[in-house]
Amino acid sequence: MSLFRLMADCCLTDFQGGMNRQVKQFRGEEAGLAPALGNAIIEQETKTESSPSSIRHGYASVNGIRLHYAEAGSGDNLVILLHGFPEFWYSWRKQLDALSGSFHVIAPDLRGYNLSDKPPRVEDYKIDKLVDDVIGLIDHFGAKQAAIVGHDWGAGVAWALAQKHPERVSKLAVLQVPLQAVWRANLTFKQFLRSWYMFFFQIPRLPEWLISRQNFRAIELTFTEKVVRKNTFTTEEVERYKEAARQPGALTGALNYYRANVFDRLFPRKRKGNVNQSNGRVQVPTLFIFGEQDFAIIPASVRGLNRYIDAYYREVRIPDSGHWVQNEAPSEVNAALLEFLTTEISFRARVVVTGVSNV
């Protein structure tokens, strides 16, 4: 999210260049899970993750592109985890482990990220195309529905998917980012100042250059300084995020989410033949998890979200967590997700907000 101050700090010193890291080629894998990043992650995942279930990797051809995904568990109950910026499938590693005992869990690299295809045009990253990618994933795994979990930009995709195709979403869990209508209704000058980076990212090439300086120092500082629970990310884990951003075209692909969608979503227009997502209600059971010390989203910006949900709704606040909530507070997030996803829910049931401070 907001990287400007970190990028400005990086500009004060000379460019140090990229790391010449040598990565072993993955051996014996059909269709090659790519040189560099994918292989390193798969090998290290096997060695370092104390997981009872194996994380597998594959590709799916959907919506005219090829998406890489990580996969755990099995069965008919499909859960799809959608990451945000500047992340990739790995941001869900703790949830892949936690949910795999009960569900078939998929964590894709969204288009433009890491090992997935990176279409060249800004318009290729419109929210409708991202929604269609997820529909394609549900179809790829032979399911009629999936539970959708989204964080950051993945949250935006999850909300839009639930509005546009509620029949394909069994349950919806969203982390940190409110529905766009809620965002606009609650928008304040304070929140606008927190969000100004979204407008900075509209500039061609300059954000890519700044973020990549000093071996992606801005990303390193984001995961080490922009956390509430210190030491959430190890040096090795931060390096994996940097490697994902280092993939050819990945940084531009990630920034194109902002370039393609920010103005349309802040100042929506009704489009013929399409759901008016700006006023659209959410009609699927919904869980909203919010770390209250988010550096990019103030608590007041998520107020009143329940009024837009025409179904079961539960909201869980985590007062001592920040934006990277599924990594900063994995125990709390995993417990909330497991309870929500495994409980049979009445359509009209409502649950009181839990763990909420006065905002």
C-alpha positions in Angstrom: 0.0 0.0 0.0 1.4 3.4 1.0 5.1 3.3 0.0 5.9 7.0 -0.7 7.8 7.9 2.4 9.7 4.6 2.2 10.5 5.3 -1.5 11.6 8.8 -0.7 14.0 7.5 1.9 15.4 5.1 -0.7 16.1 7.9 -3.1 18.5 9.6 -0.6 21.2 7.0 -1.3 22.7 5.7 -4.5 21.2 2.8 -6.3 22.8 -0.4 -5.0 21.7 -2.7 -7.8 19.8 -5.9 -7.8 20.9 -9.0 -6.0 22.7 -11.6 -8.1 21.1 -14.4 -6.4 21.6 -17.9 -7.9 18.6 -20.2 -7.6 18.7 -23.9 -8.3 16.7 -25.2 -11.2 13.8 -27.2 -10.1 14.4 -30.8 -11.1 11.9 -33.2 -12.7 8.8 -31.0 -12.6 6.6 -31.4 -15.7 5.8 -28.1 -17.4 8.5 -26.4 -15.3 7.4 -24.3 -12.3 9.6 -21.6 -13.7 13.1 -20.7 -13.1 14.1 -18.7 -10.1 11.3 -17.8 -7.7 8.9 -20.7 -8.1 11.6 -23.3 -7.6 13.2 -21.6 -4.7 9.9 -21.3 -2.9 8.9 -24.9 -3.5 12.2 -26.3 -2.3 12.3 -24.1 0.8 8.6 -24.7 1.5 9.3 -28.4 1.8 12.3 -27.8 4.1 11.0 -25.0 6.4 7.3 -25.2 6.7 6.1 -27.4 9.6 2.9 -28.2 7.8 1.0 -31.5 7.9 -0.1 -31.0 4.4 2.0 -30.5 1.3 1.7 -27.2 -0.7 1.4 -28.1 -4.3 1.8 -25.8 -7.3 0.2 -25.7 -10.7 -1.1 -23.5 -13.5 -4.6 -22.8 -14.8 -5.5 -21.4 -18.2 -8.4 -19.0 -17.5 -9.9 -15.9 -19.2 -7.2 -15.9 -21.9 -4.2 -16.0 -19.5 -2.2 -18.5 -17.4 -2.4 -18.2 -13.6 0.1 -19.9 -11.3 -1.4 -21.1 -8.0 -0.5 -22.8 -4.8 -2.7 -25.5 -3.5 -3.3 -27.5 -0.3 -5.9 -29.9 0.9 -8.5 -31.7 -1.2 -12.2 -32.4 -1.4 -15.3 -30.7 -2.8 -15.3 -27.6 -0.6 -13.2 -25.0 -2.5 -11.7 -22.0 -0.9 -9.8 -19.4 -3.0 -7.4 -16.9 -1.3 -6.8 -13.6 -3.2 -3.7 -11.6 -2.2 -3.0 -7.9 -2.5 -0.2 -5.4 -3.3 2.8 -6.0 -3.2 2.3 -9.6 -2.4 1.8 -13.0 -4.1 0.4 -16.4 -3.2 3.0 -16.7 -0.4 1.2 -14.2 1.8 -1.4 -16.9 2.4 1.0 -19.7 3.4 -0.3 -19.8 7.0 -3.9 -20.0 5.9 -3.1 -22.7 3.3 -1.8 -24.8 6.2 -4.6 -23.9 8.6 -7.5 -24.5 6.2 -6.2 -27.5 4.3 -7.4 -30.0 6.8 -11.1 -29.2 6.0 -11.0 -27.6 2.5 -9.4 -27.7 -1.0 -7.5 -24.4 -0.8 -6.2 -22.4 -3.7 -4.0 -19.3 -3.5 -3.3 -17.9 -7.0 -0.7 -15.4 -8.1 -3.2 -12.8 -9.4 -2.6 -11.7 -13.0 0.4 -9.4 -13.2 2.1 -11.0 -10.2 5.0 -13.4 -9.7 4.6 -16.4 -12.0 1.3 -15.6 -13.5 0.9 -14.0 -16.9 1.3 -10.2 -17.1 -0.8 -8.7 -19.8 0.8 -5.5 -21.1 -2.1 -3.0 -21.2 -3.4 -1.1 -18.3 -7.0 -1.9 -19.2 -6.2 -5.6 -18.8 -6.3 -5.0 -15.1 -9.8 -3.7 -14.8 -11.7 -5.2 -11.9 -14.2 -7.0 -14.2 -11.3 -8.9 -15.8 -9.9 -9.8 -12.4 -13.4 -11.1 -11.4 -13.5 -13.2 -14.5 -10.1 -14.7 -13.6 -11.5 -16.0 -10.3 -14.6 -17.3 -12.0 -12.3 -19.2 -14.4 -10.4 -20.7 -11.4 -13.7 -21.9 -9.9 -14.5 -23.5 -13.3 -11.0 -24.9 -13.6 -11.4 -26.9 -10.4 -14.8 -28.2 -11.4 -16.8 -26.3 -8.8 -20.1 -24.5 -8.9 -19.2 -22.3 -6.0 -16.2 -21.4 -3.8 -15.7 -19.6 -0.6 -13.7 -16.4 -1.5 -11.2 -14.8 0.9 -9.5 -11.5 -0.1 -7.0 -9.0 1.3 -6.1 -5.6 -0.1 -6.6 -5.7 -3.9 -7.8 -9.2 -3.4 -10.5 -7.8 -1.2 -11.6 -5.5 -3.9 -11.8 -8.4 -6.3 -13.7 -10.5 -3.7 -16.3 -7.8 -3.1 -16.9 -7.3 -6.8 -17.2 -11.0 -7.4 -19.8 -11.4 -4.7 -21.8 -8.5 -6.1 -21.6 -9.6 -9.7 -21.8 -13.3 -9.3 -23.3 -14.1 -5.9 -24.4 -17.6 -7.2 -20.7 -18.5 -7.5 -19.7 -17.5 -4.0 -20.7 -19.8 -1.1 -19.2 -17.5 1.5 -17.2 -14.3 1.5 -14.3 -13.3 3.9 -12.7 -9.9 3.4 -9.6 -8.6 5.2 -8.9 -4.9 5.8 -10.6 -3.2 2.7 -14.3 -2.3 2.9 -16.8 -2.3 0.1 -16.3 0.6 -2.2 -19.6 2.2 -1.4 -18.6 2.1 2.3 -15.3 3.7 1.5 -16.9 6.5 -0.4 -19.5 7.1 2.3 -16.9 7.3 5.0 -14.2 9.2 3.1 -12.6 11.9 5.1 -9.6 14.3 4.5 -7.6 12.1 6.9 -8.3 9.0 4.8 -7.6 10.9 1.6 -4.2 11.8 2.9 -3.5 8.2 3.8 -4.6 7.2 0.2 -2.8 9.7 -1.9 -0.2 7.1 -3.0 -3.0 5.7 -5.2 -2.8 8.9 -7.3 1.0 8.9 -7.3 0.9 5.4 -8.8 -0.9 6.7 -11.8 2.4 8.2 -13.1 4.0 6.0 -15.7 7.4 4.3 -14.8 8.4 6.6 -11.9 6.8 4.4 -9.2 8.4 1.3 -10.7 11.8 3.0 -10.6 11.5 4.2 -7.0 10.2 1.0 -5.6 12.9 -1.1 -7.3 15.8 1.1 -6.1 18.3 -0.3 -3.7 17.2 -3.9 -4.4 13.5 -3.1 -3.7 14.3 -1.5 -0.4 10.8 0.1 -0.3 9.2 -3.4 -0.2 11.7 -4.5 2.5 10.8 -1.5 4.6 7.1 -2.0 4.0 7.2 -5.5 5.6 9.6 -4.5 8.4 8.6 -1.0 9.4 4.9 -0.9 8.4 3.9 -3.7 10.8 2.5 -3.4 14.3 3.6 -6.8 15.6 7.3 -6.5 15.1 9.3 -9.3 13.4 6.3 -10.6 11.7 8.3 -11.2 8.6 11.7 -12.8 8.6 14.6 -11.7 6.4 14.1 -14.8 4.2 10.3 -14.1 3.9 10.9 -10.5 2.9 13.4 -11.7 0.3 10.6 -13.9 -1.3 8.4 -10.8 -1.7 11.2 -9.0 -3.3 11.9 -11.9 -5.7 8.3 -11.9 -6.7 8.4 -8.2 -7.5 11.6 -8.8 -9.4 10.0 -11.1 -11.9 9.9 -9.4 -15.4 6.9 -7.2 -15.7 5.6 -7.9 -12.2 6.0 -4.5 -10.7 4.2 -2.8 -13.6 1.5 -5.4 -13.5 0.9 -4.8 -9.8 0.8 -1.0 -10.2 -1.6 -1.4 -13.1 -4.3 -2.4 -10.6 -4.2 1.2 -9.4 -4.0 2.7 -12.9 -6.9 0.7 -14.2 -9.3 1.0 -11.3 -8.8 3.8 -8.9 -10.7 6.6 -10.6 -13.5 4.3 -11.8 -14.0 3.0 -8.2 -13.8 6.4 -6.5 -16.0 8.1 -9.1 -18.1 5.3 -10.5 -20.3 5.5 -13.6 -23.2 3.2 -14.5 -22.2 1.0 -17.3 -24.8 -0.6 -19.6 -25.2 -4.3 -19.2 -23.1 -4.5 -16.0 -23.9 -4.6 -12.4 -23.8 -1.2 -10.7 -21.2 -2.3 -8.1 -21.1 1.2 -6.6 -24.5 0.7 -5.1 -24.6 -3.1 -5.3 -25.6 -5.0 -2.2 -23.8 -8.1 -1.0 -26.1 -11.1 -0.7 -23.8 -13.8 0.5 -22.7 -14.7 4.1 -19.8 -12.3 4.9 -17.0 -12.1 7.4 -15.0 -8.9 7.7 -11.6 -8.9 9.6 -9.9 -5.6 10.3 -6.6 -5.0 12.0 -7.3 -1.6 13.5 -3.8 -0.2 13.2 -3.7 -0.3 9.4 -1.2 2.3 8.1 -3.3 2.8 5.0 -7.0 2.5 6.1 -8.3 4.3 9.2 -10.9 2.5 11.3 -13.6 5.2 10.5 -13.4 4.2 6.9 -14.9 0.8 7.5 -17.7 1.9 9.7 -21.2 0.8 8.8 -20.2 -2.0 6.5 -22.9 -4.2 7.9 -25.6 -2.0 6.5 -24.6 -3.1 3.0 -24.8 -6.8 3.6 -28.2 -8.5 3.0 -27.1 -11.8 4.5 -25.3 -13.2 7.6 -22.6 -10.7 8.6 -19.8 -10.9 11.2 -17.1 -8.4 11.9 -13.9 -9.2 13.8 -11.6 -6.4 14.9 -8.0 -7.0 16.0 -6.8 -3.9 17.9 -3.1 -4.7 17.9 -2.7 -5.7 14.3 -2.0 -3.7 11.2 -2.5 -4.0 7.4 -0.8 -7.3 6.9 -3.3 -8.9 9.2 -3.1 -12.6 8.0 0.6 -12.5 8.7 0.6 -10.3 11.8 -2.2 -12.1 13.5 -2.4 -15.5 11.9 -3.9 -17.3 15.0 -6.8 -14.8 15.2 -7.4 -14.8 11.5 -7.2 -18.5 11.1 -9.6 -19.1 14.0 -12.1 -16.6 12.6 -11.9 -18.1 9.1 -12.2 -21.7 10.3 -15.2 -20.9 12.4 -16.9 -18.9 9.6 -16.2 -21.4 6.9 -17.1 -24.6 8.8 -20.3 -23.3 10.4 -23.6 -23.8 8.7 -25.2 -20.3 8.5 -28.8 -19.2 8.3 -29.1 -16.7 5.5 -30.6 -14.0 7.8 -28.5 -14.6 10.8 -26.6 -11.6 12.2 -23.6 -11.6 14.6 -22.5 -8.7 16.8 -19.1 -7.2 16.0 -16.4 -8.7 18.1 -13.1 -7.3 19.3 -14.0 -3.8 18.3 -12.7 -0.7 19.9 -14.5 2.6 20.0 -14.0 4.3 16.6 
